[in-house]
Amino acid sequence: MRLVLVGPPGAGKGTQAEFIAAHLAVCKISTGDIFRANVNQGTSLGIEAKRFMDAGQLVPDEVTINMVAGRLAEPDADDGFLLDGFPRTVPQAVALDKLLADLGSSLDLVLELIVDDDEVIRRLSGRRTCRGCGKIWHIEYDAPSHEGVCDRCEGALFQRDDDKAETIAERLRVYARDTSPLVDYFGAQGKLVGIDATGPVEDVTLRAIDSLRSHGG
């Protein structure tokens, strides 16, 4: 199957992408991985992307799309893939449709992880990161034995700027403006499947897999 996973920050896309891709025995393709691979390998696209990232700017669509095109052309994507983090905008979705058409294929389904803003803020604002080993804890869902101290290495825990409520609210506004229109775009194609992303990780994965089964996955 050829899938795209969409959802707001804090919906659990990275975690679910791993489980769903493993269940389907297809490769998981994330834009973060593609960017790092191109930058680390010093490709022309990687050099260009790094120039924008170092300046604190968004990497232009053309560069991102070309990176994705290169990744989808690799042999392990022939039998299917799960895209996590791309497309983020309707123009990127249009480009993806054209890219796949040029390769003689098309998307099968788009899975939307659905979670409300209050839950996103609760999930992300409760995260605490260890300064020592980097492990991420959660004050509500996965709290350390002693407040502010990592069980693994006894390092001090802190809250990343990205996990502060005001930053999360801004990320949600950007998502609503730029990414949520994808729901209408793919919905009009009859390819959108909504998944309730609340509750334990395992429950969300089961819902996603059940939805895929009902759609031939």
C-alpha positions in Angstrom: 0.0 0.0 0.0 1.0 3.6 -0.6 -0.1 5.7 2.4 0.2 9.2 3.8 -0.1 9.9 7.6 -1.4 13.3 8.6 -2.4 14.9 11.9 -1.5 17.8 14.2 1.6 18.0 16.3 1.3 15.8 19.3 -1.0 13.3 17.5 1.6 10.6 17.6 2.4 10.4 13.9 6.0 9.2 14.4 5.0 6.4 16.8 2.1 5.2 14.7 4.1 5.5 11.5 6.6 2.9 12.9 3.9 0.5 13.9 1.7 0.8 10.8 4.6 0.5 8.4 5.8 -2.6 10.2 2.4 -4.2 10.1 2.1 -3.6 6.4 5.8 -4.5 5.7 6.4 -1.3 3.8 9.1 1.3 4.3 8.4 4.3 6.5 9.5 7.6 4.9 9.7 10.7 7.0 10.9 14.1 5.7 13.1 14.4 8.7 15.0 11.2 7.7 15.2 12.3 4.1 16.6 15.8 5.1 19.2 14.3 7.4 20.3 11.7 4.8 20.8 14.3 2.1 22.6 16.7 4.5 24.9 14.0 5.9 25.7 12.7 2.4 26.4 16.2 1.1 24.1 15.8 -1.9 23.3 19.0 -3.9 19.8 19.0 -2.5 21.2 18.5 1.0 23.5 21.4 0.7 20.7 23.6 -0.6 18.3 22.5 2.2 21.0 23.1 4.8 21.5 26.7 3.6 17.8 27.5 4.3 17.8 25.6 7.6 20.9 27.3 8.9 19.2 30.6 8.1 16.2 29.6 10.1 14.0 29.5 7.0 11.6 26.9 5.6 13.1 24.7 2.9 11.3 25.5 -0.4 8.8 23.1 -1.7 10.8 22.4 -4.8 13.8 21.2 -2.8 11.6 19.0 -0.5 9.7 17.5 -3.4 12.9 16.6 -5.2 14.2 14.9 -2.1 10.9 12.9 -1.7 11.0 12.0 -5.4 14.5 10.6 -5.0 13.5 8.6 -2.0 10.4 7.2 -3.7 12.5 6.1 -6.6 14.6 3.8 -4.3 13.8 0.0 -4.7 12.4 -0.5 -1.2 9.5 1.9 -2.0 8.4 -0.2 -5.0 6.1 -2.4 -3.0 4.6 0.4 -1.0 5.5 3.1 1.6 4.1 5.2 4.4 4.9 8.9 4.2 5.1 10.8 7.5 5.6 14.6 7.4 4.9 15.0 3.7 2.8 16.5 2.1 2.3 19.4 4.6 0.4 21.7 2.2 -2.0 21.3 -0.7 0.6 22.4 -3.3 2.9 19.6 -2.0 0.0 17.1 -2.2 -0.7 18.1 -5.8 3.1 17.7 -6.6 3.0 14.2 -4.9 0.0 13.1 -7.0 1.9 14.2 -10.1 5.1 12.5 -9.0 3.4 9.2 -8.4 1.5 9.4 -11.6 4.8 9.8 -13.4 6.0 6.7 -11.7 2.8 4.9 -12.8 1.2 4.7 -9.3 -1.0 6.6 -6.9 -1.8 6.9 -3.3 -4.1 4.3 -1.8 -5.1 6.0 1.4 -4.5 9.0 3.7 -4.8 8.3 7.4 -5.7 11.3 9.5 -4.9 11.0 13.2 -7.7 13.0 14.9 -7.1 14.6 18.3 -8.4 17.9 19.7 -6.2 20.9 20.6 -6.7 20.5 24.4 -5.3 17.0 24.3 -2.4 18.0 22.1 -1.5 20.8 24.6 -1.8 18.3 27.5 0.4 15.7 25.7 3.2 18.1 24.6 3.3 20.6 27.5 3.7 17.6 30.0 6.9 16.4 28.3 10.2 16.8 30.2 13.5 16.0 28.6 16.6 14.8 30.4 19.7 17.0 30.0 21.9 13.9 30.5 20.7 11.1 28.3 17.9 12.8 26.3 15.1 10.5 27.4 11.7 12.1 27.3 9.3 11.7 30.3 5.8 12.9 30.8 4.5 14.4 34.1 1.2 12.6 33.6 1.6 9.6 31.4 5.2 8.5 32.1 6.4 10.3 35.2 9.9 9.6 36.7 10.1 8.3 40.3 11.3 11.7 41.6 10.1 15.0 40.1 12.6 16.7 37.9 15.1 13.8 38.0 15.6 11.2 35.3 15.3 7.6 36.5 17.7 6.4 33.8 20.7 8.6 34.5 19.7 10.9 37.4 20.1 13.9 35.0 18.0 17.0 35.5 14.8 17.2 33.5 13.7 20.4 31.7 10.9 21.6 29.4 11.9 22.3 25.8 10.7 25.6 24.3 8.8 23.5 21.7 6.8 21.9 24.5 5.6 25.2 26.2 1.9 25.9 25.9 2.3 29.1 23.9 4.6 27.5 21.4 2.3 24.6 21.0 -0.7 26.9 20.4 1.2 28.6 17.6 2.2 25.3 16.0 -1.5 24.3 16.1 -2.4 27.6 14.4 0.1 26.9 11.6 -1.2 23.4 11.2 -4.8 24.6 10.9 -3.7 27.2 8.3 -1.3 25.2 6.2 -1.9 21.4 6.7 -5.5 20.9 7.7 -6.7 21.8 4.1 -5.1 18.5 3.1 -8.1 16.8 4.7 -10.5 18.4 2.2 -8.1 17.8 -0.7 -7.7 14.1 0.0 -11.3 13.8 1.2 -12.5 15.0 -2.2 -10.5 12.1 -3.8 -12.2 9.6 -1.5 -8.9 8.6 0.0 -9.2 10.0 3.5 -9.7 7.7 6.6 -10.0 9.3 10.0 -8.6 7.6 13.1 -9.4 8.5 16.7 -5.9 9.2 18.1 -6.9 9.5 21.8 -6.1 6.8 24.3 -3.2 4.4 24.7 -0.8 4.0 21.7 -1.7 0.4 21.3 -5.4 1.2 20.9 -4.7 3.8 18.3 -2.6 1.4 16.3 -5.4 -1.2 16.4 -7.9 1.3 15.2 -5.6 2.3 12.3 -5.0 -1.4 11.4 -8.7 -2.2 11.5 -9.4 0.8 9.3 -6.8 -0.4 6.8 -8.2 -3.9 6.8 -11.6 -2.5 5.9 -10.0 -0.7 3.0 -8.1 -3.6 1.7 -4.9 -3.1 3.6 
